């Protein structure tokens, strides 16, 4: 598929320069068509069939590894991590290790456990906003029950070494829990290779879905150690007056979902598979090569780590130096229909595989 053909699937590319995929992916035409077809069946439900949850599970396993039965369908990243945090039998004296300044979905569920007397240990990040596995490993001991981290940090775009951190967690018998929101569909993730026990993510970013779609991967190795906390109709066998939970990740599913959104998401997941995550990641690095060179040439301070290419992703943060000037630049970009994210004193730029070199050149010319 050529870049021109890919861009035709994203109508926003003919109306604006969309460099904001870390916030939300624009809906593609394939997903839009599936959504409209689903809504049509709601208008005239004659012959309507039940939604096949297994289709989404199969696609997720092809993109992220594992087997379909290790995936539960959820509504968001935070819901998945929250269910796991509450489902673990943690007590006073146990500890959780995660980096400081993680996304709230990746931190709040663990911080809430402090009410039970669970200690939360925060590993320091480096001055360049990267984090070393050793900084996390230094905090892990025999009482560490969970090591949690985001696959890509939302406030810097840094990609930690998941495999190395997973190995450190498992050496002490701790669970390795990963927030996939900013990584799944953009960087190569393999739950088995990366020694991930739990992976929670959403559909509306790099996996080309919409808000309200999400997943929770729980490895069959550890699924029995986490209790379901929301016993909905899809979590157990359909028997009256008796609760028999499924023995795989399905036990974390609850009731009905927004099936129209999940059905449309199938098209996005199939597109990710067709393009290929390896290709998407290579394009991400090509895009950020251009961005970093251009920002350095113009004298901006880049917040994202840049010295190690393996730690880079499609996300680049930079600042003008003050909140006011950054806000002014953001408004200027918006006026020229160049869409990015404003985060305090920083601007976050996040192109995707449908972004052209000309669009990045336009962005650089405006700053």
RAJOSUL-V42571 format. One record per helix or strand of 3 or more residues. SS is the DSSP state (H for helix, E for strand). FROM is the first residue (numbers start at 0). TO is the last residue. Records with the same first field share a line. If there is no record, write none. Layout:
SS: FROM-TO + FROM-TO
This chain:
H: 2-7 + 10-13 + 28-42 + 52-63 + 67-69 + 76-86 + 103-115 + 132-136 + 161-170 + 222-224 + 248-251 + 258-274 + 276-296 + 308-310 + 322-334 + 356-365
E: 70-73 + 94-98 + 118-122 + 143-149 + 174-178 + 197-201 + 213-217 + 314-318 + 340-342 + 345-349
